[in-house]
């Protein structure tokens, strides 16, 4: 669980229990759930099997590396736009075959860098992988921000 330092510890512990249940529900043993609970807004949860090659851990690490290296590699709101796209097309199963093309079109329109576009294209295979992709983007920004702050260059990354 990632939470603000001023959050009451009993709330953070409750969120940790919820994250554990989410992880076990998502994959049983060797599953992972990262829950980011911002001071304002809804929690963001990324979950799946720990050892999957395209699972949450590997994808999250790649996203954090992209963000930490270049804040413009993946535009700030892209994860939220992809989430909105997937949610809006929820009741349209006939569009599922076009969903990956729509995701790539949105990423190109938002002017993602080439290495980010390649990562998006590789992981935008179906609805489930696209959900993992946008959740990874949303969570990665929090970890990248912590990395910037640890290096002392957070002022350069005012997003």
Residue, then its C-alpha position, 0 to 999 in steps of 0.5 A: x500500500x502506498x499512502x500519504x504519511x498523514x493517513x491514519x495507520x488503521x486506515x492504511x492497515x485496512x487498505x493493506x488487508x484489502x490489497x492482500x484479498x485482491x492479490x489472492x483473488x487475482x491469482x492465489x499464491x505468488x500474486x501481487x497487489x499494489x494499492x496507491x491511495x492518494x489523499x484525493x481521488x480513488x485508489x489505484x490497484x495493480x494486481x496479478x501473478x508475480x512471476x508472469x513475464x507480462x505481469x504487473x511487476x515486470x511492466x511496472x518496473x519498465x514504466x517506472x524506468x520510462x517515467x524516471x528517465x524522461x517525464x515526457x516519455x509517457x504523457x501524464x494523463x495517458x493512463x487515465x485516458x486509457x482507463x476511460x476508453x476501456x470503461x466507455x467500451x465496456x458494454x461493446x464486446x464487438x469493439x474488443x478486437x479494435x481496442x488495442x488499435x484504439x489504445x495505440x492511436x490514443x498513445x500516438x495522439x498524446x505524442x508518446x516517445x518511441x520506446x513507450x509506444x513500443x511498450x504500449x503496443x507490446x502490452x495492449x493485446x486485449x482488455x485485460x492486458x490493457x487494464x494492466x497497462x493503464x494501471x501500471x502507468x498510473x501506479x508508476x508515476x507514484x514510484x517515479x516521483x519517489x525516485x525523483x525525490x530521492x535523487x533530489x531532482x523532484x523540482x524538475x519534474x513538476x507534474 
